[in-house]
Amino acid sequence: MKRTVCTLGLALSVALLAASSTVWCGEIPAVVKQAAARPATGLVDLGKEDLGKLRRAFNDSLGDVRMLLILSPSCPGCQEGSRDVQKQILDKIDFDHLKVFVVWFPLLDADNRDVAVRTSATFTDPRVSQFWMSDWTLGNLYGKVLPFPKDYKYHVAVDVYLIFDEKQTWRSDAVPKPASFMHRLGEDERLFKVETLRAMVEKQIKETVAKSACNCTAPQTGTPAKPPL
């Protein structure tokens, strides 16, 4: 399988960068086809090397199943992946406790905020929150902790699709560990397939809701109080 333009262009981008010194209750949700399109939120700017806004948004969604997408706005593979997530996951999973965080960053020479604004229009769902980060901070952090294919040598996470359970928090000293993820960075068992990614999201939702229902209906322990006389 051929690599995407993102991967092929990464070597040049790395060289240029180096040169510049730089709990709810409910039933298990049903998956429905063609959920109504709803407007997505605008692009939020993240400060250089500052993930504070993203971290707070992620932690504010504690109790929800969450996805994090790290994408380059001019990368064809990333553009295709964003369309797949909108049409094959968000349009088909009608579940309010699914949140998606998309971070666009300038991997390629053609990447900038204006391009990110245009590409971000792919998402038409209010469960999506989108961010523009002007440096490689997030990609570099996840590039150090995610298990990528052996033939991918750049250690930058891009064109990646991460899934988190409802209890995961984002600490100030480390990025959160995903329950599962997919990518387009080489051949391995995590190579992006939207049908597989959707199944992974559905599985995480069902597990999360089942745990919530169990917590709500679990019998109380200890000695019961005496009934009133």
Backbone hydrogen bonds in HBPLUS format (Angstrom, degrees):
<---DONOR---> <-ACCEPTOR-->    atom                        ^
c    i                          cat <-CA-CA->   ^        H-A-AA   ^      H-
h    n   atom  resd res      DA  || num        DHA   H-A  angle D-A-AA Bond
n    s   type  num  typ     dist DA aas  dist angle  dist       angle   num
A0008-LEU N   A0004-THR O   3.07 MM   4  6.39 166.4  2.09 153.3 157.5     1
A0009-GLY N   A0005-VAL O   2.80 MM   4  5.79 149.7  1.90 147.8 154.8     2
A0010-LEU N   A0007-THR O   3.22 MM   3  5.17 152.6  2.30  98.8 107.0     3
A0013-SER N   A0009-GLY O   3.19 MM   4  6.43 159.2  2.24 147.0 153.3     4
A0014-VAL N   A0010-LEU O   2.80 MM   4  6.00 159.2  1.84 157.5 162.3     5
A0015-ALA N   A0011-ALA O   3.05 MM   4  6.28 158.5  2.10 145.9 151.6     6
A0016-LEU N   A0012-LEU O   2.94 MM   4  6.18 160.1  1.98 151.3 156.5     7
A0017-LEU N   A0013-SER O   2.89 MM   4  6.07 154.6  1.95 147.3 154.4     8
A0018-ALA N   A0014-VAL O   2.96 MM   4  6.18 158.5  2.01 149.3 154.7     9
A0019-ALA N   A0015-ALA O   3.00 MM   4  6.21 155.2  2.07 146.6 153.6    10
A0020-SER N   A0016-LEU O   3.08 MM   4  6.29 135.1  2.29 139.3 150.3    11
A0020-SER N   A0017-LEU O   3.20 MM   3  5.19 131.2  2.45  93.8 106.5    12
A0021-SER N   A0018-ALA O   3.15 MM   3  5.25 165.4  2.18 108.1 111.6    13
A0032-VAL N   A0092-LYS O   3.00 MM  60  5.19 112.3  2.47 135.5 148.2    14
A0035-ALA N   A0091-ASP O   2.44 MM  56  4.82 172.7  1.45 156.4 154.4    15
A0038-ARG N   A0124-THR O   2.78 MM  86  5.44 130.4  2.03 162.2 169.3    16
A0044-VAL N   A0130-GLN O   2.88 MM  86  6.21 161.7  1.92 137.0 141.9    17
A0132-TRP N   A0044-VAL O   2.82 MM  88  6.05 153.8  1.89 147.0 150.0    18
A0046-LEU N   A0132-TRP O   2.93 MM  86  6.03 163.6  1.96 165.8 161.2    19
A0050-ASP N   A0047-GLY O   2.93 MM   3  4.86 153.5  2.00 131.5 124.9    20
A0055-ARG N   A0051-LEU O   2.83 MM   4  5.96 165.8  1.85 163.3 168.2    21
A0056-ARG N   A0052-GLY O   2.92 MM   4  6.11 162.2  1.95 152.6 156.9    22
A0057-ALA N   A0053-LYS O   3.03 MM   4  6.19 160.0  2.07 144.7 150.3    23
A0058-PHE N   A0054-LEU O   2.92 MM   4  6.10 158.7  1.96 151.8 157.8    24
A0059-ASN N   A0055-ARG O   2.95 MM   4  6.17 164.7  1.97 151.1 154.9    25
A0060-ASP N   A0056-ARG O   2.82 MM   4  5.93 142.6  1.96 144.7 155.3    26
A0061-SER N   A0058-PHE O   3.12 MM   3  5.38 148.9  2.22 102.8 112.2    27
A0062-LEU N   A0059-ASN O   3.17 MM   3  5.26 151.0  2.26 113.4 111.5    28
A0064-ASP N   A0061-SER O   2.92 MM   3  5.60 152.0  2.00 146.6 148.3    29
A0063-GLY N   A0166-GLU O   2.85 MM 103  4.33 147.6  1.95 134.6 139.2    30
A0065-VAL N   A0097-HIS O   2.97 MM  32  6.23 151.3  2.05 173.3 164.2    31
A0099-LYS N   A0065-VAL O   2.90 MM  34  6.33 160.3  1.94 159.0 165.6    32
A0066-ARG N   A0164-PHE O   3.19 MM  98  5.12 164.7  2.22 137.8 142.2    33
A0164-PHE N   A0066-ARG O   2.74 MM  98  5.12 159.5  1.78 157.9 159.3    34
A0067-MET N   A0099-LYS O   2.81 MM  32  6.31 145.4  1.93 151.7 162.9    35
A0101-PHE N   A0067-MET O   2.82 MM  34  6.05 164.5  1.84 146.9 151.7    36
A0068-LEU N   A0162-LEU O   2.90 MM  94  5.02 150.2  1.99 131.6 139.4    37
A0162-LEU N   A0068-LEU O   2.87 MM  94  5.02 175.4  1.87 151.7 150.1    38
A0069-LEU N   A0101-PHE O   2.79 MM  32  6.23 161.0  1.82 160.3 166.7    39
A0103-VAL N   A0069-LEU O   2.81 MM  34  6.11 170.9  1.82 169.2 171.5    40
A0070-ILE N   A0160-VAL O   3.24 MM  90  5.58 156.7  2.30 142.8 149.4    41
A0159-ASP N   A0070-ILE O   2.79 MM  89  5.84 129.5  2.04 145.8 161.4    42
A0160-VAL N   A0070-ILE O   3.42 MM  90  5.58 156.9  2.48 141.4 146.8    43
A0071-LEU N   A0103-VAL O   2.91 MM  32  6.19 166.2  1.93 157.9 162.5    44
A0105-PHE N   A0071-LEU O   3.00 MM  34  6.46 146.7  2.12 157.6 168.0    45
A0075-CYS N   A0072-SER O   3.33 MM   3  5.39 155.0  2.39 105.4 112.7    46
A0079-GLN N   A0075-CYS O   2.92 MM   4  6.20 158.1  1.97 157.3 164.4    47
A0080-GLU N   A0076-PRO O   2.92 MM   4  6.12 159.4  1.97 148.0 153.3    48
A0081-GLY N   A0077-GLY O   2.86 MM   4  6.06 155.7  1.92 143.9 151.4    49
A0082-SER N   A0078-CYS O   2.88 MM   4  6.10 153.7  1.95 148.3 154.6    50
A0083-ARG N   A0079-GLN O   3.09 MM   4  6.35 157.3  2.15 146.1 151.9    51
A0084-ASP N   A0080-GLU O   2.92 MM   4  6.18 155.6  1.98 149.2 156.4    52
A0085-VAL N   A0081-GLY O   2.94 MM   4  6.18 158.3  1.99 149.0 154.2    53
A0086-GLN N   A0082-SER O   3.07 MM   4  6.28 160.5  2.11 146.9 151.8    54
A0087-LYS N   A0083-ARG O   2.90 MM   4  6.04 177.3  1.90 157.8 158.7    55
A0088-GLN N   A0084-ASP O   2.76 MM   4  5.35 156.6  1.81 143.1 151.3    56
A0089-ILE N   A0085-VAL O   3.16 MM   4  5.02 136.9  2.35 118.0 125.3    57
A0090-LEU N   A0085-VAL O   2.90 MM   5  6.29 167.7  1.92 166.1 169.5    58
A0091-ASP N   A0086-GLN O   2.87 MM   5  6.03 144.5  1.99 154.2 164.9    59
A0092-LYS N   A0089-ILE O   3.22 MM   3  5.26 134.6  2.43  96.0 108.4    60
A0093-ILE N   A0089-ILE O   2.85 MM   4  5.79 126.6  2.14 150.6 161.9    61
A0100-VAL N   A0127-ARG O   2.92 MM  27  6.07 171.2  1.93 150.1 149.9    62
A0129-SER N   A0100-VAL O   2.81 MM  29  6.25 158.8  1.86 165.0 172.3    63
A0102-VAL N   A0129-SER O   2.87 MM  27  6.25 163.3  1.90 157.7 162.9    64
A0131-PHE N   A0102-VAL O   2.79 MM  29  6.13 149.9  1.88 162.7 172.5    65
A0104-TRP N   A0131-PHE O   2.91 MM  27  6.15 175.3  1.91 157.5 156.8    66
A0133-MET N   A0104-TRP O   2.94 MM  29  6.21 167.4  1.96 172.8 176.9    67
A0107-LEU N   A0105-PHE O   3.02 MM   2  6.04 123.9  2.34 113.8  98.1    68
A0111-ASP N   A0108-LEU O   3.03 MM   3  5.38 161.7  2.06 114.0 119.9    69
A0116-ALA N   A0112-ASN O   3.00 MM   4  6.29 155.4  2.06 149.4 157.3    70
A0117-VAL N   A0113-ARG O   2.83 MM   4  6.14 151.5  1.91 153.4 161.0    71
A0118-ARG N   A0114-ASP O   3.13 MM   4  6.45 159.7  2.18 146.5 150.9    72
A0119-THR N   A0115-VAL O   2.88 MM   4  6.12 168.3  1.89 155.8 159.1    73
A0120-SER N   A0116-ALA O   2.78 MM   4  5.76 149.8  1.87 145.8 154.2    74
A0121-ALA N   A0118-ARG O   3.24 MM   3  5.63 154.2  2.31 105.9 113.3    75
A0122-THR N   A0119-THR O   3.12 MM   3  5.97 168.0  2.13 123.3 126.1    76
A0123-PHE N   A0120-SER O   3.12 MM   3  6.01 155.6  2.18 123.4 126.5    77
A0128-VAL N   A0125-ASP O   3.09 MM   3  5.78 162.5  2.12 121.0 124.7    78
A0140-ASN N   A0136-TRP O   2.79 MM   4  5.85 159.1  1.83 165.2 171.4    79
A0141-LEU N   A0137-THR O   2.97 MM   4  6.20 158.9  2.02 151.0 156.7    80
A0142-TYR N   A0138-LEU O   3.02 MM   4  6.25 173.9  2.03 159.2 159.9    81
A0143-GLY N   A0139-GLY O   2.87 MM   4  5.83 135.9  2.07 133.6 146.7    82
A0157-ALA N   A0139-GLY O   2.88 MM  18  4.44 176.9  1.88 121.2 121.7    83
A0144-LYS N   A0141-LEU O   3.24 MM   3  5.50 148.4  2.34 101.2 109.9    84
A0145-VAL N   A0142-TYR O   3.19 MM   3  5.25 143.9  2.33  99.8 109.6    85
A0146-LEU N   A0142-TYR O   3.01 MM   4  5.83 155.7  2.07 159.2 160.0    86
A0152-TYR N   A0149-PRO O   3.07 MM   3  5.48 164.1  2.09 113.5 118.4    87
A0161-TYR N   A0182-MET O   2.88 MM  21  5.22 159.2  1.92 157.0 155.9    88
A0182-MET N   A0161-TYR O   2.99 MM  21  5.22 147.5  2.10 132.2 142.2    89
A0163-ILE N   A0180-SER O   2.89 MM  17  5.39 159.8  1.93 166.8 160.5    90
A0179-ALA N   A0163-ILE O   2.73 MM  16  5.78 142.6  1.87 149.3 161.9    91
A0180-SER N   A0163-ILE O   3.43 MM  17  5.39 155.7  2.49 138.8 140.1    92
A0183-HIS N   A0190-ARG O   3.08 MM   7  6.27 150.4  2.17 151.1 154.7    93
A0192-PHE N   A0183-HIS O   2.60 MM   9  5.04 151.6  1.68 164.4 160.5    94
A0191-LEU N   A0188-ASP O   3.22 MM   3  5.62 164.4  2.25 120.1 120.0    95
A0196-THR N   A0193-LYS O   3.04 MM   3  5.37 119.0  2.43 106.0 120.4    96
A0197-LEU N   A0193-LYS O   2.92 MM   4  6.20 161.6  1.95 157.6 163.7    97
A0198-ARG N   A0194-VAL O   2.86 MM   4  6.00 161.4  1.89 149.0 153.5    98
A0199-ALA N   A0195-GLU O   3.08 MM   4  6.26 157.1  2.14 140.9 147.0    99
A0200-MET N   A0196-THR O   2.96 MM   4  6.22 148.4  2.06 146.5 155.4   100
A0201-VAL N   A0197-LEU O   2.98 MM   4  6.32 153.1  2.06 149.5 156.5   101
A0202-GLU N   A0198-ARG O   2.88 MM   4  6.15 166.4  1.90 156.1 159.7   102
A0203-LYS N   A0199-ALA O   2.94 MM   4  6.04 155.7  2.00 142.7 149.4   103
A0204-GLN N   A0200-MET O   3.02 MM   4  6.23 156.7  2.08 143.9 149.8   104
A0205-ILE N   A0201-VAL O   2.93 MM   4  6.20 157.4  1.99 153.1 159.3   105
A0206-LYS N   A0202-GLU O   2.97 MM   4  6.19 167.3  1.99 152.4 155.3   106
A0207-GLU N   A0203-LYS O   3.00 MM   4  6.17 160.5  2.03 149.3 154.8   107
A0208-THR N   A0204-GLN O   2.95 MM   4  6.06 157.1  2.00 145.4 152.0   108
A0209-VAL N   A0205-ILE O   2.90 MM   4  6.12 168.0  1.92 160.0 162.2   109
A0210-ALA N   A0206-LYS O   2.91 MM   4  5.93 157.2  1.96 144.3 151.3   110
A0211-LYS N   A0207-GLU O   3.02 MM   4  6.16 156.2  2.08 144.1 150.0   111
A0212-SER N   A0208-THR O   3.03 MM   4  6.25 153.8  2.10 143.8 151.3   112
A0213-ALA N   A0209-VAL O   2.88 MM   4  6.12 161.3  1.92 152.2 156.6   113
A0214-CYS N   A0210-ALA O   2.96 MM   4  6.12 152.8  2.04 143.3 151.1   114
A0215-ASN N   A0211-LYS O   2.94 MM   4  6.16 154.8  2.01 146.5 152.9   115
A0216-CYS N   A0212-SER O   3.04 MM   4  6.29 146.0  2.16 144.5 153.6   116
A0217-THR N   A0213-ALA O   3.16 MM   4  6.30 141.9  2.31 143.4 152.1   117
A0218-ALA N   A0214-CYS O   3.00 MM   4  5.77 117.8  2.40 145.1 156.8   118
